[in-house]
Amino acid sequence: MRLLLLASLLPLSLLDAALDPAHFKVDVLAEGFTDPQEMVMLPDGRILICERTGKLRVWSPETGALTEGGELKVAIRKDNHARECGFIGLTADPDFANNHWLYTYWSLPDESSHRLSRFTFKDGQLDPASEKTILEVATDRDDSTCHEGGSLAFGPDGLLYLSTGDNTNPFSKPATPIEEDKKERDAQRSSSNSNDLRGKVLRIRVKDDGSYEIPEGNLFKPGTPKTRPEIYTMGLRNPYRITLNSKTGTLYWSEVAPDKQPTGEEINQAKTAGYYGWPYVITDTKAFNDLSGKAFDPKRLRNTSKNNTGITDLPVPREPLHYYERSCSIIGEVYHATDSPNAFPAELDNCLVFSDWNRSWFKFIRLDKDENKVAVEDLKLNFQFRKPIDLFFDKGILYVLEYGTGWYDVKNGRLIRISYSTEFNQQADPSADPRIAGMNAKLPGTKALQEATCLSCHNSQDRLIGPSFAEIVAKYGKDPKAPAELAKKVKEGGVGAWGEQPMPAHPMYSDKQIAEMLNAIFSTEPAGGHKQ
């Protein structure tokens, strides 16, 4: 039953019964996090969570209490400056039980740089005096730059992996950010620059003294002109979460998709070092256009940007393991079946679990013995999640860190535990989704809004990076032309009506679906509770 082959041969009815959502029990372990980013479990079962604003939070399995374990003084977002900076990455040393070392990735407050540091964590506190600076990544922080990555993970071979984003303004006029005269809008200077650490996954071996060495097998050998030897994979947009298969060491990461077409979320896999094409191609090597309007040739990519300090002729980009329409994917881990109590079922052995930050659903990719994709299936859970942002398994139980129901300065993040038993009978959570409060939940378009990406940028009463539905009703509710105009905007995208943040195109939805969504939006009660 534990073998993927046996699971794949199960009759569909038996597989469906094993994965009945009522058998998955969802427990809220802690809540009240502010902009939580990444988490790690220590050998004694404590879970550490870093918050973007600088604090380290500690959850105890013995008491259920949430305490503070220290704080880093970090660069904080101010309007469009340092938008996604802060305390953004965290992991523990494989030998933490003996050395008490934590690895952190955080934004220096007084200079444009992210730092990979090692600290000693003892007696429940991060020791500031113990810091060892391992690596710094120079960044830009103005002109609405974002995409900082920051995920940290160790492989089974003891190598440390760090993801870095393209650190680019995503609101460029072309579909892809290649505006060379505005370097903050040119991802060629970072992601596809072999001499820059941004838009990459880096791989190093950290020594006991805090220095590091380059392992064999990275993308560029040490000493190669115009390259950085720390690079393992390059040509990435925002590899927000990474994970290593604990048995094989294969690297997986999720990519956040751009707003403009061609587009799509990517789940990527690297068994060896490689190049993945951003900002020239995306998904199944769909090519963007250069500034002259001619499509890039995926087999002959050249970085000729004046902002490039690396090699010109680029490798042929690899295709992703999986991709789907634009949203925001969050990678989990490859599950390996175990006899531990309340572990996930054996039918999910050798499956890569991932979630979606916007839509708050979970899926799994079935892998064969060589880690090729076999199928993608839903992991249905009877619970209303609040934007999962990090996932890991321990003893077969899935732990989920939720960001919360907003965009910035969110204070309702939660720590979740998901366990399994055929004896469980957890029914659907009857509590209302706070994002649609004041809307007619019975309208078919309301469910469509929940399943689409809309609720990542909007909700009923509170402005996120886009207007609230109540604001939309106040502005357009009495305009008879509004439904048709807004339907076109939903389908094709747009920018300018509510600020610089673009409204991405949603061509995957039919006219009927969009009309139902708009009908649900216009059912929203305005602030004060009386519909205009």
TAZI-V315748 format. One record per residue. D_CENTER is the distance of its C-alpha to the mean C-alpha in Angstrom with 1 decimal. Layout:
((D_CENTER) (D_CENTER))
//
This chain:
((31.7) (29.1) (29.2) (26.8) (30.0) (31.7) (28.8) (28.7) (32.5) (32.4) (33.8) (31.2) (32.8) (32.5) (28.8) (28.2) (30.3) (28.4) (25.0) (26.6) (24.1) (27.0) (26.9) (23.4) (24.0) (21.3) (22.3) (21.0) (21.7) (21.0) (19.9) (20.2) (17.3) (16.8) (13.3) (12.2) (9.5) (10.2) (13.1) (15.8) (19.0) (22.3) (25.2) (27.0) (24.2) (23.1) (19.4) (18.4) (15.6) (15.0) (15.0) (14.2) (17.9) (19.1) (20.1) (19.7) (20.2) (21.9) (22.3) (25.5) (26.0) (29.7) (30.0) (26.8) (26.9) (24.2) (25.4) (24.6) (24.5) (24.7) (23.2) (22.4) (23.7) (20.8) (20.5) (19.7) (18.7) (21.9) (21.8) (20.4) (20.8) (18.2) (15.7) (12.6) (14.8) (15.7) (15.2) (11.7) (12.1) (14.4) (16.1) (19.7) (22.4) (23.4) (26.9) (25.8) (28.7) (31.1) (29.7) (27.4) (25.0) (21.5) (19.3) (17.5) (15.7) (16.8) (18.2) (22.0) (23.7) (26.6) (25.5) (22.7) (21.1) (18.3) (19.9) (19.3) (21.8) (23.3) (24.9) (27.2) (26.3) (29.5) (31.1) (27.9) (27.4) (25.8) (28.8) (28.4) (31.4) (29.9) (27.3) (27.3) (25.6) (24.2) (22.6) (21.9) (19.8) (21.6) (19.7) (20.8) (20.2) (22.3) (22.4) (19.0) (17.1) (13.3) (10.3) (11.0) (8.4) (10.2) (9.2) (12.7) (14.2) (17.8) (19.2) (22.3) (24.4) (23.5) (21.7) (18.9) (15.8) (13.8) (11.1) (12.0) (11.0) (13.9) (14.9) (16.4) (17.5) (16.0) (19.1) (21.5) (24.4) (23.9) (21.2) (19.7) (19.9) (23.1) (25.4) (27.2) (29.4) (26.4) (24.6) (21.7) (21.1) (21.6) (18.8) (21.6) (22.4) (19.1) (17.1) (20.4) (22.5) (23.5) (24.9) (21.8) (19.0) (16.3) (14.0) (14.5) (14.0) (17.1) (19.3) (22.2) (24.7) (25.2) (28.9) (30.5) (31.6) (28.1) (28.6) (26.9) (28.0) (26.7) (26.6) (28.1) (26.1) (23.7) (23.6) (26.5) (29.4) (30.4) (32.9) (31.7) (32.5) (29.8) (26.9) (25.0) (25.4) (22.2) (20.2) (19.1) (17.0) (17.1) (16.6) (12.8) (11.3) (8.0) (7.0) (4.2) (5.2) (8.7) (11.6) (15.3) (17.6) (20.0) (23.0) (22.6) (20.3) (18.3) (15.0) (12.0) (8.6) (6.2) (6.8) (6.4) (10.1) (12.9) (15.2) (18.3) (19.8) (19.6) (15.9) (13.4) (10.1) (10.5) (10.3) (12.3) (15.0) (17.3) (20.4) (21.9) (21.1) (20.4) (19.6) (17.1) (18.6) (16.6) (18.1) (20.9) (19.5) (16.6) (16.2) (19.7) (20.8) (21.5) (23.0) (22.7) (26.0) (27.4) (29.1) (32.3) (30.7) (31.0) (28.1) (26.8) (28.2) (25.4) (28.2) (29.5) (26.8) (28.2) (26.7) (29.7) (28.0) (30.2) (27.2) (26.6) (28.2) (27.3) (28.8) (29.5) (29.6) (26.2) (25.6) (25.1) (21.4) (20.0) (18.8) (15.5) (16.0) (14.8) (13.8) (14.2) (14.8) (12.5) (10.0) (6.2) (5.3) (4.0) (6.8) (9.7) (13.1) (16.2) (18.7) (22.2) (24.9) (26.9) (29.9) (28.5) (29.3) (26.9) (24.6) (22.8) (25.4) (26.6) (25.9) (22.2) (23.2) (21.4) (18.6) (14.9) (13.1) (9.7) (8.7) (7.8) (6.9) (9.8) (12.2) (11.8) (13.1) (13.0) (14.3) (15.5) (16.6) (20.2) (21.0) (24.6) (26.2) (25.2) (21.5) (22.0) (20.4) (22.9) (21.4) (18.4) (19.3) (18.3) (18.0) (19.8) (19.9) (22.3) (20.2) (18.6) (15.2) (13.7) (10.0) (8.6) (6.1) (7.6) (10.3) (13.4) (16.9) (20.1) (23.4) (21.9) (20.5) (16.9) (15.5) (12.7) (11.6) (11.4) (10.7) (13.7) (15.2) (14.9) (13.2) (14.9) (17.3) (16.3) (18.5) (18.1) (15.1) (16.2) (16.4) (17.0) (19.0) (19.5) (22.7) (24.9) (28.6) (30.9) (32.8) (30.0) (30.5) (27.6) (28.1) (25.8) (24.9) (27.6) (26.1) (25.3) (21.9) (22.1) (20.3) (23.3) (26.1) (29.2) (28.4) (30.5) (28.3) (30.8) (30.3) (28.5) (26.4) (24.9) (23.3) (22.1) (20.4) (18.6) (17.5) (16.6) (14.1) (16.9) (16.0) (12.9) (15.3) (18.5) (20.2) (23.9) (25.3) (22.9) (21.8) (18.1) (17.4) (19.7) (23.0) (23.5) (25.3) (28.3) (28.4) (28.3) (31.1) (33.0) (32.8) (33.3) (34.8) (38.4) (37.9) (39.0) (37.3) (33.9) (32.6) (33.4) (32.0) (28.7) (28.4) (28.7) (26.1) (23.6) (24.5) (24.7) (22.5) (24.1) (24.0) (26.5) (27.5) (25.3) (24.3) (22.5) (19.1) (19.6) (19.7) (18.0) (20.2) (20.1) (22.6) (21.5) (23.3) (27.1) (29.5) (30.3) (26.8) (26.3) (29.7) (28.8) (25.6) (27.8) (30.5) (28.2) (27.1) (30.8) (31.5) (29.7) (32.0) (32.1) (32.0) (35.2) (35.1) (37.5) (36.4) (38.1))
//
